[in-house]
Amino acid sequence: MGRSRRKVTRLQRKKLPNFFLCPQCGRDSIKVIIEDYKLPAVIFCGNCNLTHEITTKPGDMPVDIYCKFTDIFYSSPRPTT
């Protein structure tokens, strides 16, 4: 007679997103492309073709670059139509 084993529950780790919310069109279609940390990172929206380049530092993750991009986007004046 042995005792019954306890069920092991594993915690699921959350993953960082690959696509982010576009501030211009409102869709989940922003992709941050980092090729090399010496080159600027390219931010590209697959829906409205919004592109921007931001200089990076070693250790910057795509989430950090996206946050810098949104800060720049909302601080710059946009033309009203």
GIGIBEL-V560591 format. One record per residue. N is the residue number from 1. RES is the residue in three letters. NEAR is the number of other C-alpha atoms within 8 Angstrom. Layout:
N;RES;NEAR
N;RES;NEAR
//
This chain:
1;MET;2
2;GLY;3
3;ARG;4
4;SER;4
5;ARG;4
6;ARG;4
7;LYS;4
8;VAL;4
9;THR;4
10;ARG;4
11;LEU;4
12;GLN;4
13;ARG;4
14;LYS;4
15;LYS;4
16;LEU;5
17;PRO;5
18;ASN;6
19;PHE;9
20;PHE;10
21;LEU;9
22;CYS;11
23;PRO;7
24;GLN;6
25;CYS;7
26;GLY;7
27;ARG;7
28;ASP;8
29;SER;11
30;ILE;12
31;LYS;11
32;VAL;13
33;ILE;9
34;ILE;9
35;GLU;6
36;ASP;7
37;TYR;10
38;LYS;7
39;LEU;8
40;PRO;11
41;ALA;15
42;VAL;11
43;ILE;15
44;PHE;12
45;CYS;12
46;GLY;9
47;ASN;7
48;CYS;7
49;ASN;7
50;LEU;9
51;THR;8
52;HIS;8
53;GLU;8
54;ILE;10
55;THR;8
56;THR;11
57;LYS;7
58;PRO;5
59;GLY;4
60;ASP;8
61;MET;6
62;PRO;9
63;VAL;7
64;ASP;8
65;ILE;13
66;TYR;11
67;CYS;8
68;LYS;8
69;PHE;11
70;THR;9
71;ASP;8
72;ILE;8
73;PHE;8
74;TYR;7
75;SER;6
76;SER;6
77;PRO;5
78;ARG;4
79;PRO;4
80;THR;3
81;THR;2
//
